[in-house]
Amino acid sequence: MRSSFIGAVLAGSLLFLSGCQKDSKKTIAVIPKGTSHQFWVSVQNGAKKAGVEFNVEILWSGPPQETDHGRQLEIFDAMINRHVDGIAVAATERRVLNQALDRAQQAGIPVTVFDSGVESEKYVSFVATNNYEAGKLGARELGKLLGGKGKVAVIMNIPGSVSTVDRERGFNDAIAAEFPGIKVVATQFGMADRAKAMNAAENILTAHADLAGFFASSEPSSVGISQALKGRHLVGKVKFVAFDSSESMIEDMKAGVIDAMVVQDPAKMGYEAVRTVVDAISGKTPPKRIDLDAKVMRKGDL
Protein backbone atom coordinates (compact mmCIF):
# COMPACT_ATOMS: atom_id res chain seq x y z
CA MET A 1 0.00 0.00 0.00
CA ARG A 2 2.78 2.36 1.06
CA SER A 3 4.83 1.55 -2.09
CA SER A 4 1.81 2.26 -4.26
CA PHE A 5 1.36 5.64 -2.58
CA ILE A 6 5.04 6.53 -3.08
CA GLY A 7 4.83 5.42 -6.71
CA ALA A 8 1.83 7.65 -7.29
CA VAL A 9 3.63 10.60 -5.71
CA LEU A 10 6.72 10.02 -7.87
CA ALA A 11 4.61 9.69 -11.00
CA GLY A 12 2.83 12.94 -10.17
CA SER A 13 6.15 14.68 -9.55
CA LEU A 14 7.49 13.51 -12.89
CA LEU A 15 4.37 14.76 -14.64
CA PHE A 16 4.74 18.12 -12.90
CA LEU A 17 8.39 18.42 -13.88
CA SER A 18 7.56 17.38 -17.42
CA GLY A 19 4.91 20.11 -17.56
CA CYS A 20 7.41 22.68 -16.26
CA GLN A 21 9.92 21.69 -18.93
CA LYS A 22 7.28 21.96 -21.61
CA ASP A 23 6.17 25.37 -20.34
CA SER A 24 9.79 26.59 -20.34
CA LYS A 25 10.29 25.84 -24.03
CA LYS A 26 11.19 29.08 -25.79
CA THR A 27 9.04 30.42 -28.61
CA ILE A 28 10.50 32.18 -31.65
CA ALA A 29 8.32 33.89 -34.25
CA VAL A 30 9.62 33.71 -37.82
CA ILE A 31 7.98 36.30 -40.06
CA PRO A 32 8.79 36.06 -43.79
CA LYS A 33 8.06 38.71 -46.43
CA GLY A 34 5.43 36.46 -47.93
CA THR A 35 4.29 32.87 -48.02
CA SER A 36 3.33 32.28 -51.65
CA HIS A 37 6.72 31.52 -53.24
CA GLN A 38 9.00 28.50 -53.04
CA PHE A 39 11.83 30.58 -51.56
CA TRP A 40 9.89 31.11 -48.34
CA VAL A 41 8.95 27.43 -48.10
CA SER A 42 12.68 26.64 -48.08
CA VAL A 43 13.30 29.33 -45.44
CA GLN A 44 10.57 27.75 -43.31
CA ASN A 45 12.19 24.32 -43.63
CA GLY A 46 15.49 25.72 -42.39
CA ALA A 47 13.78 27.49 -39.48
CA LYS A 48 11.97 24.29 -38.51
CA LYS A 49 15.23 22.34 -38.58
CA ALA A 50 16.80 24.85 -36.20
CA GLY A 51 13.70 24.69 -33.99
CA VAL A 52 14.10 20.94 -33.58
CA GLU A 53 17.87 21.18 -33.04
CA PHE A 54 17.67 23.92 -30.41
CA ASN A 55 14.40 22.73 -28.82
CA VAL A 56 12.42 25.91 -29.48
CA GLU A 57 8.91 26.34 -30.82
CA ILE A 58 8.74 28.06 -34.21
CA LEU A 59 5.72 30.26 -34.94
CA TRP A 60 5.70 30.77 -38.72
CA SER A 61 3.46 33.61 -39.88
CA GLY A 62 3.72 36.08 -42.74
CA PRO A 63 1.61 38.05 -45.20
CA PRO A 64 0.40 36.21 -48.32
CA GLN A 65 2.05 38.77 -50.60
CA GLU A 66 5.42 40.50 -50.29
CA THR A 67 3.80 43.87 -51.02
CA ASP A 68 1.54 43.73 -47.94
CA HIS A 69 3.68 45.86 -45.63
CA GLY A 70 0.80 46.64 -43.28
CA ARG A 71 -0.06 43.00 -42.69
CA GLN A 72 3.55 42.16 -41.81
CA LEU A 73 3.60 45.01 -39.30
CA GLU A 74 0.37 43.67 -37.73
CA ILE A 75 1.91 40.21 -37.38
CA PHE A 76 5.09 41.64 -35.84
CA ASP A 77 3.11 43.65 -33.27
CA ALA A 78 0.93 40.63 -32.48
CA MET A 79 4.06 38.60 -31.71
CA ILE A 80 5.31 41.32 -29.35
CA ASN A 81 1.92 41.35 -27.60
CA ARG A 82 2.07 37.58 -27.35
CA HIS A 83 5.40 37.96 -25.50
CA VAL A 84 7.35 35.55 -27.69
CA ASP A 85 10.95 35.00 -26.63
CA GLY A 86 12.44 36.11 -29.95
CA ILE A 87 11.60 37.17 -33.50
CA ALA A 88 13.23 36.62 -36.89
CA VAL A 89 11.83 38.82 -39.66
CA ALA A 90 12.45 39.44 -43.37
CA ALA A 91 11.35 43.04 -43.87
CA THR A 92 9.02 43.69 -46.79
CA GLU A 93 10.17 47.34 -46.78
CA ARG A 94 13.20 48.94 -45.17
CA ARG A 95 11.38 51.54 -43.02
CA VAL A 96 7.98 50.10 -42.10
CA LEU A 97 9.21 48.02 -39.14
CA ASN A 98 11.47 50.63 -37.53
CA GLN A 99 9.10 51.62 -34.71
CA ALA A 100 8.08 47.99 -34.18
CA LEU A 101 11.76 47.11 -33.72
CA ASP A 102 11.94 49.82 -31.05
CA ARG A 103 8.95 48.25 -29.30
CA ALA A 104 10.52 44.79 -29.42
CA GLN A 105 13.72 46.09 -27.89
CA GLN A 106 11.79 47.84 -25.11
CA ALA A 107 9.97 44.57 -24.43
CA GLY A 108 13.28 42.72 -24.19
CA ILE A 109 12.59 40.59 -27.27
CA PRO A 110 15.71 39.97 -29.41
CA VAL A 111 15.15 40.30 -33.16
CA THR A 112 17.17 38.96 -36.06
CA VAL A 113 16.51 40.51 -39.46
CA PHE A 114 17.05 38.14 -42.37
CA ASP A 115 17.01 38.26 -46.17
CA SER A 116 16.19 41.97 -46.49
CA GLY A 117 17.49 44.82 -44.33
CA VAL A 118 15.95 47.68 -42.37
CA GLU A 119 16.92 51.28 -41.66
CA SER A 120 17.38 50.58 -37.97
CA GLU A 121 20.06 49.14 -35.69
CA LYS A 122 17.57 47.65 -33.22
CA TYR A 123 18.35 44.03 -34.05
CA VAL A 124 20.85 41.48 -32.80
CA SER A 125 21.92 40.07 -36.17
CA PHE A 126 21.33 40.45 -39.90
CA VAL A 127 21.44 37.22 -41.91
CA ALA A 128 21.31 37.52 -45.69
CA THR A 129 22.83 36.69 -49.02
CA ASN A 130 25.40 39.24 -50.14
CA ASN A 131 22.86 40.53 -52.62
CA TYR A 132 25.00 43.24 -54.21
CA GLU A 133 27.62 40.64 -55.16
CA ALA A 134 24.87 38.26 -56.27
CA GLY A 135 23.62 40.93 -58.68
CA LYS A 136 27.14 41.24 -60.04
CA LEU A 137 27.24 37.48 -60.59
CA GLY A 138 24.07 37.77 -62.68
CA ALA A 139 25.54 40.60 -64.75
CA ARG A 140 28.75 38.71 -65.46
CA GLU A 141 26.87 35.58 -66.46
CA LEU A 142 24.58 37.49 -68.83
CA GLY A 143 27.58 39.41 -70.18
CA LYS A 144 29.33 36.14 -71.04
CA LEU A 145 26.20 34.69 -72.63
CA LEU A 146 25.90 37.77 -74.87
CA GLY A 147 29.58 37.98 -75.74
CA GLY A 148 29.75 41.42 -74.17
CA LYS A 149 27.27 43.20 -76.42
CA GLY A 150 23.56 43.78 -76.90
CA LYS A 151 20.49 45.34 -75.30
CA VAL A 152 19.20 43.95 -72.03
CA ALA A 153 16.33 44.58 -69.62
CA VAL A 154 15.71 43.99 -65.93
CA ILE A 155 12.47 42.92 -64.28
CA MET A 156 12.87 44.19 -60.74
CA ASN A 157 10.96 43.01 -57.68
CA ILE A 158 9.29 45.75 -55.57
CA PRO A 159 10.34 49.25 -54.46
CA GLY A 160 11.92 49.45 -51.00
CA SER A 161 12.90 45.77 -50.70
CA VAL A 162 16.56 46.07 -49.70
CA SER A 163 17.59 42.58 -50.84
CA THR A 164 16.33 42.90 -54.40
CA VAL A 165 17.29 46.59 -54.69
CA ASP A 166 20.86 45.55 -53.85
CA ARG A 167 20.78 42.83 -56.51
CA GLU A 168 19.53 45.26 -59.12
CA ARG A 169 22.18 47.82 -58.14
CA GLY A 170 24.91 45.18 -58.30
CA PHE A 171 23.73 44.06 -61.74
CA ASN A 172 23.63 47.60 -63.14
CA ASP A 173 27.00 48.54 -61.64
CA ALA A 174 28.73 45.45 -63.05
CA ILE A 175 27.21 45.93 -66.50
CA ALA A 176 28.31 49.58 -66.58
CA ALA A 177 31.82 48.85 -65.31
CA GLU A 178 32.64 45.60 -67.09
CA PHE A 179 30.51 45.42 -70.25
CA PRO A 180 30.59 48.71 -72.20
CA GLY A 181 29.02 46.96 -75.19
CA ILE A 182 25.87 46.08 -73.24
CA LYS A 183 23.12 48.64 -72.67
CA VAL A 184 20.29 48.32 -70.13
CA VAL A 185 17.39 49.70 -72.19
CA ALA A 186 14.47 49.01 -69.82
CA THR A 187 13.67 48.26 -66.18
CA GLN A 188 10.22 47.55 -64.74
CA PHE A 189 8.88 46.27 -61.43
CA GLY A 190 7.12 42.91 -61.31
CA MET A 191 5.68 43.75 -57.87
CA ALA A 192 6.52 40.25 -56.55
CA ASP A 193 3.73 38.91 -58.77
CA ARG A 194 4.30 36.44 -61.59
CA ALA A 195 1.46 37.73 -63.78
CA LYS A 196 2.55 41.36 -63.39
CA ALA A 197 6.15 40.39 -64.10
CA MET A 198 5.03 38.58 -67.27
CA ASN A 199 3.11 41.66 -68.42
CA ALA A 200 6.13 43.86 -67.73
CA ALA A 201 8.38 41.53 -69.74
CA GLU A 202 5.91 41.46 -72.62
CA ASN A 203 5.75 45.26 -72.66
CA ILE A 204 9.53 45.45 -72.86
CA LEU A 205 9.67 42.86 -75.65
CA THR A 206 7.10 44.85 -77.59
CA ALA A 207 9.07 48.08 -77.17
CA HIS A 208 12.46 46.47 -77.91
CA ALA A 209 12.16 43.87 -80.63
CA ASP A 210 15.97 43.54 -80.73
CA LEU A 211 16.32 42.77 -77.02
CA ALA A 212 19.19 40.35 -76.46
CA GLY A 213 18.86 39.48 -72.78
CA PHE A 214 16.88 39.61 -69.53
CA PHE A 215 17.84 39.62 -65.86
CA ALA A 216 15.35 39.02 -63.03
CA SER A 217 16.04 39.91 -59.41
CA SER A 218 13.53 37.54 -57.75
CA GLU A 219 11.64 34.28 -58.19
CA PRO A 220 8.29 35.83 -59.29
CA SER A 221 10.08 38.12 -61.75
CA SER A 222 11.97 35.10 -63.10
CA VAL A 223 8.81 33.05 -63.60
CA GLY A 224 7.11 36.01 -65.30
CA ILE A 225 9.94 36.44 -67.80
CA SER A 226 9.92 32.70 -68.55
CA GLN A 227 6.21 32.83 -69.32
CA ALA A 228 6.69 35.86 -71.58
CA LEU A 229 9.53 34.25 -73.53
CA LYS A 230 7.54 31.06 -74.03
CA GLY A 231 4.44 33.00 -75.05
CA ARG A 232 6.40 35.04 -77.60
CA HIS A 233 8.27 31.98 -78.96
CA LEU A 234 11.60 33.54 -78.00
CA VAL A 235 13.08 30.58 -76.14
CA GLY A 236 16.79 30.42 -76.98
CA LYS A 237 16.63 33.73 -78.86
CA VAL A 238 16.73 35.99 -75.79
CA LYS A 239 19.33 35.07 -73.18
CA PHE A 240 17.93 34.96 -69.67
CA VAL A 241 19.62 34.93 -66.25
CA ALA A 242 17.09 34.29 -63.47
CA PHE A 243 17.32 34.66 -59.69
CA ASP A 244 16.35 32.01 -57.11
CA SER A 245 14.80 28.72 -58.15
CA SER A 246 11.60 26.71 -58.09
CA GLU A 247 10.42 23.46 -59.66
CA SER A 248 8.98 25.30 -62.67
CA MET A 249 12.19 27.30 -63.10
CA ILE A 250 14.29 24.15 -63.05
CA GLU A 251 12.05 22.68 -65.76
CA ASP A 252 12.45 25.90 -67.75
CA MET A 253 16.22 25.64 -67.44
CA LYS A 254 16.10 22.06 -68.73
CA ALA A 255 14.00 23.31 -71.66
CA GLY A 256 16.43 26.11 -72.48
CA VAL A 257 14.15 28.99 -71.44
CA ILE A 258 16.49 29.98 -68.61
CA ASP A 259 20.22 30.00 -69.40
CA ALA A 260 21.45 30.42 -65.81
CA MET A 261 20.13 31.03 -62.30
CA VAL A 262 21.73 32.91 -59.44
CA VAL A 263 20.70 30.85 -56.44
CA GLN A 264 20.75 31.40 -52.70
CA ASP A 265 20.54 28.99 -49.77
CA PRO A 266 17.18 29.93 -48.21
CA ALA A 267 17.11 26.90 -45.89
CA LYS A 268 20.43 27.93 -44.38
CA MET A 269 19.15 31.49 -44.08
CA GLY A 270 16.13 30.31 -42.06
CA TYR A 271 18.33 28.10 -39.91
CA GLU A 272 20.86 30.84 -39.15
CA ALA A 273 18.11 33.38 -38.42
CA VAL A 274 16.69 31.11 -35.71
CA ARG A 275 20.13 30.15 -34.40
CA THR A 276 21.15 33.78 -33.85
CA VAL A 277 17.92 34.47 -31.94
CA VAL A 278 18.53 31.38 -29.77
CA ASP A 279 22.05 32.66 -29.06
CA ALA A 280 20.69 36.06 -28.03
CA ILE A 281 18.07 34.49 -25.75
CA SER A 282 20.87 32.42 -24.16
CA GLY A 283 22.91 35.52 -23.39
CA LYS A 284 25.40 35.09 -26.21
CA THR A 285 26.27 37.84 -28.71
CA PRO A 286 25.75 36.62 -32.29
CA PRO A 287 27.61 38.30 -35.17
CA LYS A 288 25.95 41.58 -36.16
CA ARG A 289 25.99 40.47 -39.80
CA ILE A 290 26.19 37.04 -41.44
CA ASP A 291 26.70 37.07 -45.22
CA LEU A 292 25.73 33.98 -47.20
CA ASP A 293 27.16 33.40 -50.66
CA ALA A 294 25.12 33.03 -53.83
CA LYS A 295 26.25 30.95 -56.78
CA VAL A 296 25.47 30.59 -60.47
CA MET A 297 23.71 27.42 -61.60
CA ARG A 298 23.68 26.35 -65.23
CA LYS A 299 21.93 23.54 -67.04
CA GLY A 300 24.92 21.25 -66.67
CA ASP A 301 24.82 21.69 -62.90
CA LEU A 302 21.34 20.18 -62.65
C-alpha positions as CSV (number, residue, x, y, z in Angstrom):
1,M,0.0,0.0,0.0
2,R,2.8,2.4,1.1
3,S,4.8,1.5,-2.1
4,S,1.8,2.3,-4.3
5,F,1.4,5.6,-2.6
6,I,5.0,6.5,-3.1
7,G,4.8,5.4,-6.7
8,A,1.8,7.6,-7.3
9,V,3.6,10.6,-5.7
10,L,6.7,10.0,-7.9
11,A,4.6,9.7,-11.0
12,G,2.8,12.9,-10.2
13,S,6.1,14.7,-9.5
14,L,7.5,13.5,-12.9
15,L,4.4,14.8,-14.6
16,F,4.7,18.1,-12.9
17,L,8.4,18.4,-13.9
18,S,7.6,17.4,-17.4
19,G,4.9,20.1,-17.6
20,C,7.4,22.7,-16.3
21,Q,9.9,21.7,-18.9
22,K,7.3,22.0,-21.6
23,D,6.2,25.4,-20.3
24,S,9.8,26.6,-20.3
25,K,10.3,25.8,-24.0
26,K,11.2,29.1,-25.8
27,T,9.0,30.4,-28.6
28,I,10.5,32.2,-31.7
29,A,8.3,33.9,-34.2
30,V,9.6,33.7,-37.8
31,I,8.0,36.3,-40.1
32,P,8.8,36.1,-43.8
33,K,8.1,38.7,-46.4
34,G,5.4,36.5,-47.9
35,T,4.3,32.9,-48.0
36,S,3.3,32.3,-51.7
37,H,6.7,31.5,-53.2
38,Q,9.0,28.5,-53.0
39,F,11.8,30.6,-51.6
40,W,9.9,31.1,-48.3
41,V,9.0,27.4,-48.1
42,S,12.7,26.6,-48.1
43,V,13.3,29.3,-45.4
44,Q,10.6,27.8,-43.3
45,N,12.2,24.3,-43.6
46,G,15.5,25.7,-42.4
47,A,13.8,27.5,-39.5
48,K,12.0,24.3,-38.5
49,K,15.2,22.3,-38.6
50,A,16.8,24.9,-36.2
51,G,13.7,24.7,-34.0
52,V,14.1,20.9,-33.6
53,E,17.9,21.2,-33.0
54,F,17.7,23.9,-30.4
55,N,14.4,22.7,-28.8
56,V,12.4,25.9,-29.5
57,E,8.9,26.3,-30.8
58,I,8.7,28.1,-34.2
59,L,5.7,30.3,-34.9
60,W,5.7,30.8,-38.7
61,S,3.5,33.6,-39.9
62,G,3.7,36.1,-42.7
63,P,1.6,38.1,-45.2
64,P,0.4,36.2,-48.3
65,Q,2.1,38.8,-50.6
66,E,5.4,40.5,-50.3
67,T,3.8,43.9,-51.0
68,D,1.5,43.7,-47.9
69,H,3.7,45.9,-45.6
70,G,0.8,46.6,-43.3
71,R,-0.1,43.0,-42.7
72,Q,3.5,42.2,-41.8
73,L,3.6,45.0,-39.3
74,E,0.4,43.7,-37.7
75,I,1.9,40.2,-37.4
76,F,5.1,41.6,-35.8
77,D,3.1,43.7,-33.3
78,A,0.9,40.6,-32.5
79,M,4.1,38.6,-31.7
80,I,5.3,41.3,-29.4
81,N,1.9,41.4,-27.6
82,R,2.1,37.6,-27.4
83,H,5.4,38.0,-25.5
84,V,7.3,35.5,-27.7
85,D,10.9,35.0,-26.6
86,G,12.4,36.1,-29.9
87,I,11.6,37.2,-33.5
88,A,13.2,36.6,-36.9
89,V,11.8,38.8,-39.7
90,A,12.4,39.4,-43.4
91,A,11.4,43.0,-43.9
92,T,9.0,43.7,-46.8
93,E,10.2,47.3,-46.8
94,R,13.2,48.9,-45.2
95,R,11.4,51.5,-43.0
96,V,8.0,50.1,-42.1
97,L,9.2,48.0,-39.1
98,N,11.5,50.6,-37.5
99,Q,9.1,51.6,-34.7
100,A,8.1,48.0,-34.2
101,L,11.8,47.1,-33.7
102,D,11.9,49.8,-31.0
103,R,8.9,48.3,-29.3
104,A,10.5,44.8,-29.4
105,Q,13.7,46.1,-27.9
106,Q,11.8,47.8,-25.1
107,A,10.0,44.6,-24.4
108,G,13.3,42.7,-24.2
109,I,12.6,40.6,-27.3
110,P,15.7,40.0,-29.4
111,V,15.2,40.3,-33.2
112,T,17.2,39.0,-36.1
113,V,16.5,40.5,-39.5
114,F,17.0,38.1,-42.4
115,D,17.0,38.3,-46.2
116,S,16.2,42.0,-46.5
117,G,17.5,44.8,-44.3
118,V,15.9,47.7,-42.4
119,E,16.9,51.3,-41.7
120,S,17.4,50.6,-38.0
121,E,20.1,49.1,-35.7
122,K,17.6,47.6,-33.2
123,Y,18.4,44.0,-34.0
124,V,20.9,41.5,-32.8
125,S,21.9,40.1,-36.2
126,F,21.3,40.4,-39.9
127,V,21.4,37.2,-41.9
128,A,21.3,37.5,-45.7
129,T,22.8,36.7,-49.0
130,N,25.4,39.2,-50.1
131,N,22.9,40.5,-52.6
132,Y,25.0,43.2,-54.2
133,E,27.6,40.6,-55.2
134,A,24.9,38.3,-56.3
135,G,23.6,40.9,-58.7
136,K,27.1,41.2,-60.0
137,L,27.2,37.5,-60.6
138,G,24.1,37.8,-62.7
139,A,25.5,40.6,-64.8
140,R,28.8,38.7,-65.5
141,E,26.9,35.6,-66.5
142,L,24.6,37.5,-68.8
143,G,27.6,39.4,-70.2
144,K,29.3,36.1,-71.0
145,L,26.2,34.7,-72.6
146,L,25.9,37.8,-74.9
147,G,29.6,38.0,-75.7
148,G,29.7,41.4,-74.2
149,K,27.3,43.2,-76.4
150,G,23.6,43.8,-76.9
151,K,20.5,45.3,-75.3
152,V,19.2,43.9,-72.0
153,A,16.3,44.6,-69.6
154,V,15.7,44.0,-65.9
155,I,12.5,42.9,-64.3
156,M,12.9,44.2,-60.7
157,N,11.0,43.0,-57.7
158,I,9.3,45.7,-55.6
159,P,10.3,49.2,-54.5
160,G,11.9,49.5,-51.0
161,S,12.9,45.8,-50.7
162,V,16.6,46.1,-49.7
163,S,17.6,42.6,-50.8
164,T,16.3,42.9,-54.4
165,V,17.3,46.6,-54.7
166,D,20.9,45.6,-53.8
167,R,20.8,42.8,-56.5
168,E,19.5,45.3,-59.1
169,R,22.2,47.8,-58.1
170,G,24.9,45.2,-58.3
171,F,23.7,44.1,-61.7
172,N,23.6,47.6,-63.1
173,D,27.0,48.5,-61.6
174,A,28.7,45.5,-63.0
175,I,27.2,45.9,-66.5
176,A,28.3,49.6,-66.6
177,A,31.8,48.9,-65.3
178,E,32.6,45.6,-67.1
179,F,30.5,45.4,-70.3
180,P,30.6,48.7,-72.2
181,G,29.0,47.0,-75.2
182,I,25.9,46.1,-73.2
183,K,23.1,48.6,-72.7
184,V,20.3,48.3,-70.1
185,V,17.4,49.7,-72.2
186,A,14.5,49.0,-69.8
187,T,13.7,48.3,-66.2
188,Q,10.2,47.6,-64.7
189,F,8.9,46.3,-61.4
190,G,7.1,42.9,-61.3
191,M,5.7,43.8,-57.9
192,A,6.5,40.3,-56.6
193,D,3.7,38.9,-58.8
194,R,4.3,36.4,-61.6
195,A,1.5,37.7,-63.8
196,K,2.5,41.4,-63.4
197,A,6.1,40.4,-64.1
198,M,5.0,38.6,-67.3
199,N,3.1,41.7,-68.4
200,A,6.1,43.9,-67.7
201,A,8.4,41.5,-69.7
202,E,5.9,41.5,-72.6
203,N,5.8,45.3,-72.7
204,I,9.5,45.4,-72.9
205,L,9.7,42.9,-75.6
206,T,7.1,44.9,-77.6
207,A,9.1,48.1,-77.2
208,H,12.5,46.5,-77.9
209,A,12.2,43.9,-80.6
210,D,16.0,43.5,-80.7
211,L,16.3,42.8,-77.0
212,A,19.2,40.3,-76.5
213,G,18.9,39.5,-72.8
214,F,16.9,39.6,-69.5
215,F,17.8,39.6,-65.9
216,A,15.3,39.0,-63.0
217,S,16.0,39.9,-59.4
218,S,13.5,37.5,-57.8
219,E,11.6,34.3,-58.2
220,P,8.3,35.8,-59.3
221,S,10.1,38.1,-61.8
222,S,12.0,35.1,-63.1
223,V,8.8,33.1,-63.6
224,G,7.1,36.0,-65.3
225,I,9.9,36.4,-67.8
226,S,9.9,32.7,-68.5
227,Q,6.2,32.8,-69.3
228,A,6.7,35.9,-71.6
229,L,9.5,34.2,-73.5
230,K,7.5,31.1,-74.0
231,G,4.4,33.0,-75.1
232,R,6.4,35.0,-77.6
233,H,8.3,32.0,-79.0
234,L,11.6,33.5,-78.0
235,V,13.1,30.6,-76.1
236,G,16.8,30.4,-77.0
237,K,16.6,33.7,-78.9
238,V,16.7,36.0,-75.8
239,K,19.3,35.1,-73.2
240,F,17.9,35.0,-69.7
241,V,19.6,34.9,-66.2
242,A,17.1,34.3,-63.5
243,F,17.3,34.7,-59.7
244,D,16.4,32.0,-57.1
245,S,14.8,28.7,-58.1
246,S,11.6,26.7,-58.1
247,E,10.4,23.5,-59.7
248,S,9.0,25.3,-62.7
249,M,12.2,27.3,-63.1
250,I,14.3,24.1,-63.1
251,E,12.1,22.7,-65.8
252,D,12.4,25.9,-67.8
253,M,16.2,25.6,-67.4
254,K,16.1,22.1,-68.7
255,A,14.0,23.3,-71.7
256,G,16.4,26.1,-72.5
257,V,14.1,29.0,-71.4
258,I,16.5,30.0,-68.6
259,D,20.2,30.0,-69.4
260,A,21.4,30.4,-65.8
261,M,20.1,31.0,-62.3
262,V,21.7,32.9,-59.4
263,V,20.7,30.8,-56.4
264,Q,20.7,31.4,-52.7
265,D,20.5,29.0,-49.8
266,P,17.2,29.9,-48.2
267,A,17.1,26.9,-45.9
268,K,20.4,27.9,-44.4
269,M,19.1,31.5,-44.1
270,G,16.1,30.3,-42.1
271,Y,18.3,28.1,-39.9
272,E,20.9,30.8,-39.1
273,A,18.1,33.4,-38.4
274,V,16.7,31.1,-35.7
275,R,20.1,30.1,-34.4
276,T,21.1,33.8,-33.8
277,V,17.9,34.5,-31.9
278,V,18.5,31.4,-29.8
279,D,22.1,32.7,-29.1
280,A,20.7,36.1,-28.0
281,I,18.1,34.5,-25.7
282,S,20.9,32.4,-24.2
283,G,22.9,35.5,-23.4
284,K,25.4,35.1,-26.2
285,T,26.3,37.8,-28.7
286,P,25.7,36.6,-32.3
287,P,27.6,38.3,-35.2
288,K,26.0,41.6,-36.2
289,R,26.0,40.5,-39.8
290,I,26.2,37.0,-41.4
291,D,26.7,37.1,-45.2
292,L,25.7,34.0,-47.2
293,D,27.2,33.4,-50.7
294,A,25.1,33.0,-53.8
295,K,26.2,31.0,-56.8
296,V,25.5,30.6,-60.5
297,M,23.7,27.4,-61.6
298,R,23.7,26.4,-65.2
299,K,21.9,23.5,-67.0
300,G,24.9,21.2,-66.7
301,D,24.8,21.7,-62.9
302,L,21.3,20.2,-62.6
